[in-house]
């Protein structure tokens, strides 16, 4: 591939004075938290609001699933019948699949609201990365600029990601009954790898479009070349950017004080985590093409 064809022209950060930023993501977060703790919490809560529709779908699914379990007779339960209904297990499996499909589809549609994270959230981190402060430009100003400039890219990307995840889950549910389990697992792994590359490419596309004002064709081309220029770091940062979602499911199944502590931390900083981890990675990549000169002290 000819990486010299990457243009990345017409930066959207002309309204800020760019400063050299060589900090790690963790150190950069520490600087933002130290200098402007209130805006860090405000930004995190804004991003968490995008998750509210998905959380509502999960709660309603859990309630419907609990009602389904409560509607079935228990073996040796006290009452007129001391045995299971004939075919109760098949009935339970069928109804569980219907509930999973129903609320999975609603959660997929609700997740499209997360396009705000890929547009407005990325723009806030973009401006903060160059200035070192959330208040330098203004949280809501950066938020609005990103939403206006990148929302259509983010909306399309989030729709593909959401329906891609839903499709992989539904494929595995179908494959378990249509083919040997080992083949279903192998195909599931292959589909997950393909989906991981698709998600990474779309995240790069959103970062490019929120940082540079170019034509759609040029954004698509630059994003494709950037994907393969740093393919391993891109994949690793994609995994890390969404790691908190997997941890949330893990801790929710464990229960106890550890779960409460994790969700308390996520409530304070969880909304900031994904855009900060991903967009900081991309800003360092962009800096390779548009380096910021170090100002020497006289």
C-alpha positions in Angstrom: 0.0 0.0 0.0 1.2 3.5 -0.8 0.8 5.3 2.6 2.1 8.5 1.0 -1.3 9.0 -0.5 -2.7 9.8 2.9 -3.7 13.5 2.8 -5.4 14.5 6.1 -6.0 18.0 4.9 -8.0 21.0 6.3 -7.8 20.5 10.1 -10.9 21.4 12.1 -8.7 22.5 15.0 -7.7 25.9 13.5 -9.6 27.6 16.3 -7.1 26.4 18.9 -3.4 27.0 19.5 -1.9 23.5 19.3 0.5 22.5 21.9 2.9 19.5 21.8 1.3 16.5 23.7 3.6 13.6 24.3 1.8 12.3 27.4 0.3 8.8 27.7 -3.5 8.5 27.8 -3.4 7.9 31.6 -1.2 10.9 32.3 -3.3 13.0 30.0 -6.4 12.0 32.0 -4.6 12.9 35.2 -3.8 16.4 33.8 -7.4 16.9 32.8 -8.7 15.7 36.2 -6.2 17.8 38.1 -7.0 21.0 36.2 -10.7 20.7 35.7 -12.4 17.9 37.7 -15.9 19.4 37.3 -15.8 19.4 33.5 -14.3 15.9 33.5 -17.4 14.6 35.5 -19.7 16.7 33.3 -18.3 15.3 30.1 -18.4 11.8 31.4 -22.1 12.2 32.4 -22.9 13.6 28.9 -21.5 10.5 27.4 -23.2 8.2 29.8 -26.6 9.7 28.8 -26.0 8.1 25.4 -26.0 4.7 27.1 -29.3 5.3 28.9 -31.6 3.8 26.2 -29.4 0.6 26.1 -29.5 0.3 29.9 -33.3 0.7 29.8 -33.5 -2.1 27.2 -31.4 -4.4 29.4 -33.5 -3.7 32.5 -36.7 -4.4 30.7 -35.2 -7.6 29.2 -34.2 -8.7 32.7 -37.7 -8.1 34.0 -39.3 -10.0 31.2 -36.9 -12.9 31.7 -37.6 -13.0 35.4 -41.3 -13.1 34.7 -40.8 -15.9 32.3 -38.9 -17.9 34.9 -41.6 -17.2 37.5 -44.4 -18.4 35.2 -43.0 -22.0 35.0 -43.7 -24.6 37.7 -40.9 -25.8 39.9 -40.1 -29.5 40.4 -41.4 -30.7 43.7 -43.0 -27.3 44.4 -45.7 -27.3 47.0 -49.2 -27.1 45.4 -51.6 -29.1 43.3 -48.8 -30.3 40.9 -45.4 -31.7 42.0 -43.9 -32.0 38.6 -42.7 -30.0 35.7 -45.1 -29.3 32.8 -44.4 -31.6 29.9 -42.3 -29.7 27.4 -41.6 -26.9 29.8 -37.9 -26.8 28.9 -38.7 -26.4 25.2 -41.2 -23.7 26.0 -38.7 -21.9 28.1 -36.0 -22.1 25.4 -38.4 -20.8 22.8 -39.6 -17.9 24.9 -36.1 -17.0 25.9 -35.0 -16.9 22.3 -38.0 -14.6 21.5 -37.2 -12.3 24.3 -33.5 -12.2 23.4 -34.3 -11.4 19.8 -36.9 -8.7 20.7 -34.8 -6.8 23.3 -31.6 -7.4 21.3 -33.2 -5.6 18.3 -34.4 -2.7 20.6 -31.0 -2.5 22.2 -29.4 -2.3 18.7 -31.7 0.6 17.7 -31.0 2.3 21.1 -27.2 1.9 20.6 -27.4 4.2 17.6 -27.7 7.1 20.1 -24.0 6.3 20.8 -23.3 8.1 17.5 -23.1 11.2 19.7 -20.1 9.7 21.4 -18.4 9.1 18.0 -19.0 12.7 16.9 -19.3 15.1 19.8 -17.2 13.1 22.2 -14.3 12.7 19.8 -14.4 16.5 19.1 -14.1 17.3 22.8 -11.1 15.0 23.2 -9.6 16.4 20.0 -9.6 20.0 21.3 -8.5 19.0 24.7 -5.6 17.0 23.3 -4.2 20.1 21.6 -4.9 22.6 24.4 -4.4 20.4 27.4 -7.7 21.7 29.0 -11.4 20.9 28.6 -12.3 24.5 29.4 -9.9 26.2 26.8 -12.4 26.0 24.0 -15.5 25.2 26.0 -17.0 21.8 26.6 -20.4 22.5 24.9 -18.8 24.5 22.0 -16.5 21.5 21.2 -19.5 19.2 21.7 -21.7 21.1 19.3 -18.9 21.5 16.7 -18.3 17.8 16.7 -22.0 16.9 16.5 -22.5 19.3 13.5 -19.4 18.2 11.6 -19.4 14.4 12.1 -22.8 13.2 13.2 -23.8 11.6 9.8 -20.5 9.7 9.7 -21.0 8.6 13.3 -24.6 7.7 12.8 -23.9 5.4 9.8 -20.9 3.9 11.5 -22.8 3.1 14.7 -25.7 1.6 12.7 -23.3 -0.8 11.0 -21.6 -1.7 14.3 -24.8 -2.2 16.2 -26.5 -4.4 13.5 -23.2 -6.2 13.0 -23.0 -7.2 16.7 -26.7 -8.2 16.6 -26.2 -10.2 13.5 -23.2 -12.1 15.0 -25.2 -13.0 18.1 -28.3 -14.1 16.1 -26.0 -16.2 13.8 -24.6 -18.1 16.8 -28.1 -18.7 18.2 -29.1 -20.2 14.8 -25.9 -22.0 14.2 -26.1 -24.0 17.5 -29.1 -25.9 16.2 -28.2 -26.0 12.5 -24.6 -27.4 12.6 -22.1 -29.1 14.9 -21.2 -27.0 17.9 -17.5 -27.0 17.0 -18.3 -25.6 13.5 -20.5 -22.9 15.0 -17.7 -21.8 17.4 -15.2 -21.6 14.6 -17.5 -19.6 12.4 -18.4 -17.3 15.4 -14.7 -16.6 16.0 -14.1 -15.8 12.3 -17.1 -13.5 12.2 -15.9 -11.7 15.4 -12.5 -11.1 13.8 -14.1 -9.7 10.7 -16.4 -7.5 12.9 -13.4 -6.3 14.9 -11.7 -5.1 11.7 -14.9 -3.4 10.6 -15.4 -1.6 13.9 -11.7 -0.5 13.9 -12.1 0.9 10.4 -15.3 2.8 11.2 -13.7 4.3 14.4 -10.8 5.5 12.3 -13.2 7.0 9.8 -15.1 8.9 12.5 -11.8 10.2 13.9 -10.6 11.3 10.5 -13.9 13.1 9.7 -14.1 14.8 13.1 -10.5 16.0 12.8 -10.2 16.9 9.1 -12.6 18.6 6.7 -12.3 16.5 3.5 -14.5 14.9 0.9 -16.2 11.6 1.8 -14.1 9.7 -0.8 -10.9 11.1 0.7 -11.9 10.3 4.3 -12.7 6.8 3.2 -9.4 6.4 1.5 -7.3 7.9 4.2 -9.1 5.8 6.9 -8.4 2.6 4.9 -4.7 3.4 4.6 -4.5 4.4 8.3 -6.1 1.1 9.3 -3.3 -1.0 7.6 -0.5 1.5 8.4 -0.8 0.7 12.2 -3.0 -2.4 12.1 -1.9 -4.0 15.3 -1.9 -0.8 17.5 -5.3 0.1 16.0 -6.8 -3.3 16.8 -5.3 -3.3 20.3 -6.7 0.2 21.0 -10.1 -0.9 19.7 -10.2 -3.7 22.2 -9.0 -1.5 25.1 -11.6 1.2 24.1 -14.5 -1.2 24.6 -12.9 -3.3 27.4 -15.1 -1.6 30.1 -18.2 -3.1 28.5 -16.9 -6.6 28.9 -15.8 -5.9 32.4 -19.3 -4.6 33.2 -20.8 -7.9 32.2 -18.1 -9.8 34.2 -18.6 -7.8 37.4 -22.3 -7.8 37.1 -22.2 -11.6 37.3 -19.9 -11.6 40.3 -21.9 -9.4 42.6 -20.8 -8.1 45.9 -18.7 -5.1 47.0 -16.3 -5.4 44.0 -19.2 -5.0 41.6 -20.5 -1.9 43.5 -17.0 -0.4 43.4 -16.6 -1.0 39.7 -20.0 0.5 38.8 -19.3 3.5 41.0 -16.0 4.2 39.1 -17.9 3.7 35.8 -20.5 6.1 36.9 -17.9 8.8 37.5 -15.5 8.2 34.6 -17.1 5.5 32.3 -18.5 7.9 29.8 -15.1 9.6 29.3 -13.2 6.3 28.9 -14.0 5.2 25.4 -13.6 8.6 23.5 -10.5 9.4 25.5 -8.7 6.1 24.9 -9.5 5.9 21.2 -9.3 9.6 20.1 -6.0 10.1 22.0 -4.6 7.2 20.0 -5.7 8.7 16.8 -4.5 12.2 17.6 -1.0 10.7 18.1 -1.3 9.0 14.7 -2.4 12.3 13.1 0.6 14.1 14.8 2.9 11.9 12.6 1.6 13.8 9.6 1.2 17.2 11.2 3.9 17.4 13.9 3.7 20.2 16.4 7.0 22.0 16.9 8.5 22.3 20.3 8.8 25.9 21.4 12.3 26.4 22.8 12.8 28.7 25.7 15.0 31.7 25.0 
